[in-house]
Structure formats: C-alpha cells, structure tokens
Amino acid sequence: LQTRMQSLQPDPKAQYRSVFEALRKMVLTEGLWRPLRGINVTVLGAGPAHAMYFACYEKMKKSLSDVFQQGGNSHLANGIAGSVATLLHDAVMNPAEVVKQRLQMFNSPYTSVLGCVRSVRRTEGWGAFYRSYTTQLTMNVPFQAVHFITYELLQEHLNPRREYNPRSHIVAGAVAGAVAAAATTPLDVCKTLLNTQENTALSSLNIRGHLSGMANAFSTVYRLGGLPAFFKGVQARVIYQMPSTAIAWSVYEFFKYFLTKHTLEKRT
C-alpha cells in the first residue's frame, strides 16, 4: 500500500485517496493476495539484517554509554549505536527493497523474485540494487536515531527498572516507530522513486535513462508534485511502522530476557 500510494504519477486505475480505499481496490481488482506481493524476499532479507542490526546496537550502546555516561543510559550513545547498526542492516535489506517494490508496483512486469533479479541485473546491472543505498541511509540513519532515542526515553518512564515488561515494549516500540516514520517520509518517497524508476513520472519530465542520486530524486519529486508530494503515503507508512516496530521490540526483548535468564540459570 505504501509503495502504491507513493507513486508520483500513478495509472488512473491505481489512484487511491486513502489507505482503506487502496486496500479495498487492490483486493477487488487484483485479488486477495496482491497486498502481500514481495513478502518472500522481505522474509529472506529480514533475518540476517535484523540479527546484525540488534547485535551491533547492543554492543555499541554498552560501549558508548560507558564513555558518555559511566553506569548510566546515554541518549547520545543510543542514537549513535542505532545509526551505525543501520549501516549493516541496510547493506542487506537494500537489494531486497528494490526487488520488493518493483514487484509491488501497479501492473508490474515481474512475476517472481528470481525473474525480477535477473531482469534488473541484465538491463540495469548490479548497481541498480544499490542505487538508493545512500538515500536509504540518509533516511534510515535519522529514522533509527529518532526511533532508538524515543524508545529508550519511553522505557525510562514506562519501565524505569528495565525489567521484561511486554506492555511497555509494545507501547514504546509503536510510538517510537510512528514518530520516526512520520519525520522521515520525504526521504522514503525519494527512495521509492529511485527503487522503482517510475517510467511514467520520469517520461513526463523527459528524463532518459535511470534516475540516480538523492539530489536528483529530491528535485524530481518536487517538480512532479511540489511539497505535498514529499508526504505521499505518510498514513500508510505510519500504520505500517507502528505494528512493525512494536512487534520487533517485543520479540527482541523477549528473546533477550529468555536467553539471558537461561544462561544465568546454567551458570548457577
């Protein structure tokens, strides 16, 4: 839904006024499973990406907190740790995002993940899978900085003793995701344009070849729709990020608690 709603010059059959209308229209005209297109490539990339993401975050948070605030919780350390963890996460997820978003476009010519990978590699080269990497980092570094700082700040108020508390993890994760998602929507619109190389939009501006670079993406988005274009799909993005971050944090905190408890029991 987010990918479709961020289209700058969509096909008349794929113009949506709200998240609910987009979902209803997709299911009625394209089938029940169409909104789940691209889920397989997301699942393949998410495992290793999140493993590196949280491992790097925990290690750096602990090391930096000792430097900035001995024995305490430093928000600066949390923000830096989240930003660095993003570099590893996006290195894995960026190619998966390119394939996922191309499969999700209206009237996508790709029928499978492997077919999409082969076609993009043959026509655009391997570089196409990282064309939006710098833009993705430009978006995700501030996203994760805001996300982690907000989460840790809420945990201080909701769960000051830092115990395993599923309710506080879910609430803090959802709010942190919503705030970070809304703040970085303009960058996400640019990333989607670089990933999909939306033909209709580029042709209307007589742009030949492939669009590359964050500056070109920003300029193109503005020329096509002005300032409002930078917030296309913001509702879908917030609605997606809230449960996503809530689930990620609650599952992560559960396994962190479970594995730590199990290790301590074995030692004693």
N, C-alpha and C positions, 0 to 999 in steps of 0.2 A: 504493500500500500504506500509506504513512504517513497519508494523508488518511483512508482507511477505518479504520485502527486507532486514530485519534484521535477517532472518533465516540463521543460520550458515552453515547448510548442507541441503539445500532445495531439494525437489524432482526435478528430471530433468524437469518435466512439470511446475515447479514453480520457474524457474531461470530467473531473469529479469536483463537486462542491464541498464535500465533507468526507470524513473517514468512513462513516457508516454507508454513505451512498457509494463510495468507491468499492467497499467490500461487497455490498449487495449487487452492484453492477457486474463486478468481476465473476461472482459466483453464478449469476443468472446467464451471462453471455459466454463465459469461458469455462465453466464447470466448477464443481465443488473444491477440487484440489489445486486450482490455479493459484490461490493466495499462498500456497506452500511451495511454490516453484523455487528451486535453489536451496532448499533446506539440506539436501545431501552434501553439497560442497561446503556449506556452513558448518555442519557437524564434523566433517573431516578436518577442517582447519581449526575449529574451536578448542579441541582437546589439547594439542601441543601449544597453541598460542596462549591459552589461559594458564597452563602449567608453568610456562616461563614467566608469564605476567605476574602471578602471585608469588612465585619463588623469589623473583628479583625484587618485588615490592617489599616483602617481609625482611629480606636480608639488608636492603638499603635503608629501610625505615629504622631498623635497630641500630645500624652503624652510624647513620647521620644523627639520630636522636641523641646518641651518646656524645656527639661532637657539639651539637647546638644547645642541648638541654639535658645535662647529665642526670639520668634516672627519671626523666620526665617524658612527656609526649609533645614533640615539636611539630607544629603545623607546617613549618617550612620544610622540615625533613619529610613529612608525609607527601607534600606537593612535589618535591624533587624526586622522591622514590617512585611515585606514581607516573611521573613524566618519563623517567628512564625506563621503567618497566614497559611503557608504551612502545618504545623503540623496538623491543624484541617481539612484542605482541603483533604489531602492525607489519613487521617483516614477514610473518607467516600469513596473516589474515588478508593482506592487500591483494594478492593474486586471487584468493577465494572470493573477495568482494567484487572484483572485476567480473569474474565468471557469474556469480550470483546475480548481479544487477543486470547483466546482459540477458540472462535467462528470464528476468522479471519484467523487462520492457514489453509494452503492448506490441503484439504481432512480432515477437522475437523470432528471428530466423533459425535460432539454435534449438535443437530438440533434446540434447543431452549435455552433461558436463564435459565429457570427453570430446564430443563433437565441437563444443564451444572452444575448448582449449586448443584443439587442432586448428580450427578456422582462424582464431585470433593470432596464433603463432605463425601460421602460413601467410596471412595477409598483412599483419602489423608487426610481427617479430616479438621476441621475448620481452622487449622493453615495454610493450603495451600493458603487461601485468603489473608494472610498477610506475606507470605514467602518473598515477595520482598519489604516489607514496609521499612525496613532500607535502602535498596538500592534506593528505590523511594525517600526517604527523603534525602539521600546523593546526589541524582541527583537534586531534586527539591529545596532544600534549596539554593544551589549556583545558580540554574536557576532563582529562584524568586528574589534573591538578585540582580543579574545582570539585570534581567527584570525590576524590580521596579526602580533601580538606573538609568538605561538607559532611562526609560520612563520619570521620573521626571527631569532628566538632559535635555532631548529634549524639555520638556514642558517649561523649563526656557528660552530656546532660541526661540521656536516657538510660545509660548503663555505666555509671561512673566507676564501678568496681571492676569493669571489664570482664564480667563473667559470661558464660554461654547463655545468651538470652535471645531466643529466636524472634520474639516480637520486636525487640529493639533493632536487631539486624535487618529485618524485613522493612520496617518503617524508615530507618536511616538510609538503607540502600535505595529504596524507592524515591525518597525526597532528593537524595544526592544525584541520582540519575536524571530526575526531571529538571533540576536546576542546571546541571551541566549540559543536558541535551538542548534546552531552550537557548542557552547562551551561545552555543556553537552551531546552530542551524545554518547560518550563512555559509560557513565553511563546508558543511555537509552537502549543500546544494551544488557548490563548486566541485566537490569530489565526485558527486553523482554524474555531473556533466562530463568530467574527464574519464570516468569509468565507462560510460555508455556511448560517448561520442555521438550524441543525438543528431542524426543526419538531417532531419527537417529543420531543426534550430540552426545548425551550422550552415546549411544551404541558404537559408533566408538572409544570412549576413555575408554570403559569398565567400565563406571560409572553406578553402580547399585543403585536402589532406586531413591530418589528425590534429586536434587541439591538444596542446601540452603546456604545462606550467600553471602555477597558481595565479599569476598576474593576468595571463590570458583568460583564464576561467572567470576571474572576477569581472574583467572588462566585458566578456561575452554575456554573462548573466545580467549585468547592468544594462547593456544595450538591448537585450531582449525583453526585459520586464521592469527595469528600474529597481528601486529599493525594495518594493514588495516581493520581487522575485527571490530575494535572498532568504525569505521566510516561508517559501513554499514547502508544504509538508510538515510544518512545525508541530501541528497537532498529532499527526501520525508518529513523528519522531519521539515526542514526549510520552505518548501512550505506549510505544514500543520499549523505550528505555526504562520506564518505571518498573514493570514486572521483571525485565531483563536483569537490571542491577539488583533488585530485591532478591531474586532467585539466586543470582551469582554469589552475593554476600552471605545469604543464609546457608547455602550449601557449603560454601568455603569455610565459614565459621563452624559449621557442624563437624566437618572432617578434621579441621584444626583441633577442635575440642576432643573429638573421639580418638584421634591418633596420638595426641599429646597425653591424654588420660591412659591410653593403652600402654604407651612407652613407660610412663611413670609407674604403672602397676607392675610391669615386667621387672623394672629396676628394684622395686621394693619386695 
